[in-house]
Protein backbone atom coordinates (compact mmCIF):
# COMPACT_ATOMS: atom_id res chain seq x y z
CA UNK A 1 0.00 0.00 0.00
CA UNK A 2 1.49 3.33 -1.03
CA UNK A 3 1.95 6.18 1.43
CA UNK A 4 0.45 9.53 0.46
CA UNK A 5 1.13 12.96 1.92
CA UNK A 6 -1.49 15.61 1.25
CA UNK A 7 -0.49 19.23 1.89
CA UNK A 8 -3.46 21.53 2.35
CA UNK A 9 -4.47 25.07 3.19
CA UNK A 10 -7.76 26.93 3.49
CA UNK A 11 -8.53 30.49 2.44
CA UNK A 12 -11.35 32.16 4.30
CA UNK A 13 -13.44 35.29 4.15
CA UNK A 14 -14.59 37.09 7.25
CA UNK A 15 -16.26 40.47 7.10
CA UNK A 16 -15.29 41.07 10.74
CA UNK A 17 -11.78 41.09 12.22
CA UNK A 18 -12.73 38.61 14.95
CA UNK A 19 -11.44 35.12 14.14
CA UNK A 20 -14.08 32.56 13.15
CA UNK A 21 -16.91 35.09 13.56
CA UNK A 22 -19.00 34.74 10.40
CA UNK A 23 -15.92 33.15 8.82
CA UNK A 24 -16.56 31.34 5.58
CA UNK A 25 -14.46 28.89 3.60
CA UNK A 26 -13.86 30.34 0.15
CA UNK A 27 -11.19 27.95 -1.13
CA UNK A 28 -9.24 24.83 -0.21
CA UNK A 29 -5.97 23.98 -1.90
CA UNK A 30 -4.23 20.64 -1.70
CA UNK A 31 -1.22 18.88 -3.17
CA UNK A 32 -0.72 15.11 -3.26
CA UNK A 33 2.84 13.88 -2.76
CA UNK A 34 3.61 10.27 -3.62
CA UNK A 35 7.36 10.88 -3.56
CA UNK A 36 8.09 12.40 -6.97
CA UNK A 37 8.87 15.92 -8.13
CA UNK A 38 5.98 18.34 -8.00
CA UNK A 39 5.27 21.83 -9.30
CA UNK A 40 2.81 24.63 -8.58
CA UNK A 41 0.62 23.22 -11.36
CA UNK A 42 0.06 20.08 -9.28
CA UNK A 43 -1.82 22.04 -6.60
CA UNK A 44 -5.59 21.45 -6.84
CA UNK A 45 -7.99 24.23 -5.83
CA UNK A 46 -11.61 23.86 -4.76
CA UNK A 47 -13.02 27.39 -4.91
CA UNK A 48 -16.28 29.16 -4.18
CA UNK A 49 -15.94 31.29 -7.33
CA UNK A 50 -16.01 28.08 -9.40
CA UNK A 51 -18.65 26.20 -7.40
CA UNK A 52 -20.84 29.17 -6.30
CA UNK A 53 -21.59 27.97 -2.76
CA UNK A 54 -19.44 27.51 0.34
CA UNK A 55 -21.37 24.34 1.14
CA UNK A 56 -20.24 22.82 -2.17
CA UNK A 57 -16.59 23.78 -1.48
CA UNK A 58 -16.65 22.15 1.97
CA UNK A 59 -18.63 19.11 0.75
CA UNK A 60 -16.22 18.62 -2.19
CA UNK A 61 -13.18 18.65 0.11
CA UNK A 62 -14.81 16.18 2.51
CA UNK A 63 -15.69 13.95 -0.47
CA UNK A 64 -12.03 14.05 -1.45
CA UNK A 65 -11.01 13.07 2.10
CA UNK A 66 -13.60 10.26 2.17
CA UNK A 67 -11.99 8.90 -0.99
CA UNK A 68 -8.73 8.58 0.95
CA UNK A 69 -10.22 6.57 3.83
CA UNK A 70 -8.54 3.22 4.31
CA UNK A 71 -5.31 4.41 2.69
CA UNK A 72 -2.03 5.36 4.37
CA UNK A 73 -2.36 9.14 4.35
CA UNK A 74 -0.70 11.96 6.22
CA UNK A 75 -2.37 15.37 6.00
CA UNK A 76 0.13 18.22 6.41
CA UNK A 77 -0.58 21.89 7.00
CA UNK A 78 0.43 24.95 8.95
CA UNK A 79 -1.74 25.97 11.92
CA UNK A 80 -4.31 23.45 10.72
CA UNK A 81 -5.01 21.95 14.16
CA UNK A 82 -5.86 25.33 15.63
CA UNK A 83 -7.65 26.83 12.63
CA UNK A 84 -8.29 24.92 9.38
CA UNK A 85 -9.54 21.62 10.84
CA UNK A 86 -11.81 23.24 13.48
CA UNK A 87 -13.19 25.69 10.90
CA UNK A 88 -13.81 22.99 8.27
CA UNK A 89 -15.51 20.90 10.96
CA UNK A 90 -17.63 23.81 12.22
CA UNK A 91 -18.68 24.94 8.74
CA UNK A 92 -19.28 21.33 7.68
CA UNK A 93 -21.74 20.86 10.54
CA UNK A 94 -23.38 24.28 10.05
CA UNK A 95 -23.78 23.73 6.30
CA UNK A 96 -25.18 20.20 6.69
CA UNK A 97 -22.22 18.41 5.13
CA UNK A 98 -22.13 15.98 8.05
CA UNK A 99 -22.63 15.62 11.78
CA UNK A 100 -19.91 16.50 14.25
CA UNK A 101 -19.38 12.79 14.87
CA UNK A 102 -19.07 12.00 11.13
CA UNK A 103 -16.68 14.84 10.31
CA UNK A 104 -14.53 14.23 13.39
CA UNK A 105 -14.30 10.55 12.42
CA UNK A 106 -12.96 11.56 9.00
CA UNK A 107 -10.19 13.72 10.53
CA UNK A 108 -9.39 11.03 13.09
CA UNK A 109 -8.85 8.51 10.28
CA UNK A 110 -5.69 10.28 9.18
CA UNK A 111 -2.43 11.37 10.70
CA UNK A 112 -2.58 15.18 10.70
CA UNK A 113 0.77 16.92 11.04
CA UNK A 114 0.69 20.61 11.82
CA UNK A 115 4.08 22.17 11.08
CA UNK A 116 3.25 25.08 13.37
CA UNK A 117 2.83 22.68 16.29
CA UNK A 118 6.01 20.83 15.33
CA UNK A 119 7.92 24.12 15.20
CA UNK A 120 6.94 25.12 18.74
CA UNK A 121 10.05 23.18 19.74
CA UNK A 122 12.17 25.49 17.58
CA UNK A 123 10.57 28.63 18.96
CA UNK A 124 11.06 28.24 22.69
CA UNK A 125 7.57 26.71 22.99
CA UNK A 126 5.95 30.01 22.00
CA UNK A 127 3.45 30.77 19.24
CA UNK A 128 4.74 34.33 18.86
CA UNK A 129 6.49 34.73 15.53
CA UNK A 130 5.32 31.39 14.16
CA UNK A 131 3.65 32.76 11.05
CA UNK A 132 4.01 30.70 7.91
CA UNK A 133 5.66 33.55 6.02
CA UNK A 134 8.27 33.96 8.80
CA UNK A 135 9.04 30.24 8.87
CA UNK A 136 9.30 30.05 5.07
CA UNK A 137 11.64 33.07 5.04
CA UNK A 138 13.80 31.43 7.71
CA UNK A 139 14.07 28.46 5.33
CA UNK A 140 15.18 30.73 2.48
CA UNK A 141 11.85 30.92 0.65
CA UNK A 142 10.15 34.10 -0.49
CA UNK A 143 6.61 33.73 0.85
CA UNK A 144 4.39 36.70 1.59
CA UNK A 145 1.58 36.89 4.14
CA UNK A 146 -1.68 37.81 2.39
CA UNK A 147 -4.08 36.99 5.21
CA UNK A 148 -5.25 40.55 5.74
CA UNK A 149 -5.59 41.15 1.99
CA UNK A 150 -7.78 38.12 1.28
CA UNK A 151 -11.06 39.71 2.41
CA UNK A 152 -10.49 42.80 0.27
CA UNK A 153 -9.48 40.71 -2.76
CA UNK A 154 -12.62 38.57 -2.32
CA UNK A 155 -14.88 41.63 -2.04
CA UNK A 156 -13.32 43.09 -5.21
CA UNK A 157 -13.75 39.81 -7.10
CA UNK A 158 -9.98 39.32 -7.44
CA UNK A 159 -10.26 35.55 -7.21
CA UNK A 160 -7.16 35.16 -9.37
CA UNK A 161 -5.08 36.73 -6.58
CA UNK A 162 -6.59 34.54 -3.87
CA UNK A 163 -6.05 31.42 -5.97
CA UNK A 164 -2.44 32.40 -6.69
CA UNK A 165 -1.78 33.03 -2.98
CA UNK A 166 -3.36 29.69 -2.09
CA UNK A 167 -1.31 27.78 -4.68
CA UNK A 168 1.85 29.61 -3.55
CA UNK A 169 1.19 28.70 0.10
CA UNK A 170 0.44 25.03 -0.54
CA UNK A 171 3.45 24.63 -2.82
CA UNK A 172 5.71 26.44 -0.31
CA UNK A 173 4.37 24.17 2.45
CA UNK A 174 5.39 21.13 0.40
CA UNK A 175 8.83 22.64 -0.34
CA UNK A 176 9.34 23.50 3.34
CA UNK A 177 8.57 19.94 4.40
CA UNK A 178 10.42 18.26 1.53
CA UNK A 179 13.59 20.31 2.24
CA UNK A 180 13.60 19.07 5.85
CA UNK A 181 13.98 22.71 6.92
CA UNK A 182 11.63 22.15 9.86
CA UNK A 183 13.91 19.44 11.25
CA UNK A 184 16.91 21.73 10.80
CA UNK A 185 15.14 24.55 12.66
CA UNK A 186 14.35 22.24 15.57
CA UNK A 187 17.93 20.95 15.63
CA UNK A 188 19.22 24.55 15.65
CA UNK A 189 17.14 25.28 18.71
CA UNK A 190 17.97 22.05 20.56
CA UNK A 191 21.71 22.14 19.82
CA UNK A 192 22.40 25.88 19.75
CA UNK A 193 19.41 27.56 21.39
CA UNK A 194 18.62 29.50 18.19
CA UNK A 195 14.90 30.36 18.14
CA UNK A 196 12.87 31.31 15.10
CA UNK A 197 11.60 34.43 16.87
CA UNK A 198 14.36 35.77 19.13
Residue, then its C-alpha position, 0 to 999 in steps of 0.5 A: x500500500x502506497x503512502x500519500x502525503x497531502x499538503x493543504x491550506x484553506x482560504x477564508x473570508x470574514x467580514x469582521x476582524x474577529x477570528x471565526x466570527x462569520x468566517x466562511x471557507x472560500x477555497x481549499x488547496x491541496x497537493x498530493x505527494x507520492x514521492x516524486x517531483x511536483x510543481x505549482x501546477x500540481x496544486x488542486x484548488x476547490x473554490x467558491x468562485x467556481x462552485x458558487x456555494x461555500x457548502x459545495x466547497x466544503x462538501x467537495x473537500x470532505x468527499x475528497x477526504x472520504x476517498x482517501x479513507x482506508x489508505x495510508x495518508x498523512x495530512x500536512x498543513x500549517x496551523x491546521x489543528x488550531x484553525x483549518x480543521x476546526x473551521x472545516x468541521x464547524x462549517x461542515x456541521x453548520x452547512x449540513x455536510x455531516x454531523x460533528x461525529x461524522x466529520x470528526x471521524x474523518x479527521x481522526x482517520x488520518x495522521x494530521x501533522x501541523x508544522x506550526x505545532x512541530x515548530x513550537x520546539x524550535x521557537x522556545x515553545x511560544x506561538x509568537x512569531x510562528x507565522x508561515x511567512x516567517x518560517x518560510x523566510x527562515x528556510x530561504x523561501x520568499x513567501x508573503x503573508x496575504x491573510x489581511x488582503x484576502x477579504x479585500x481581494x474577495x470583495x473586489x472579485x480578485x479571485x485570481x489573486x486569492x487562488x495564486x496566494x493559495x497555490x503559492x502557500x500550498x506549494x511552499x508548504x510542500x517545499x518547506x517539508x520536503x527540504x527538511x527545513x523544519x527538522x533543521x530549525x528544531x535541531x538549531x534550537x535544541x543544539x544551539x538555542x537559536x529560536x525562530x523568533x528571538 
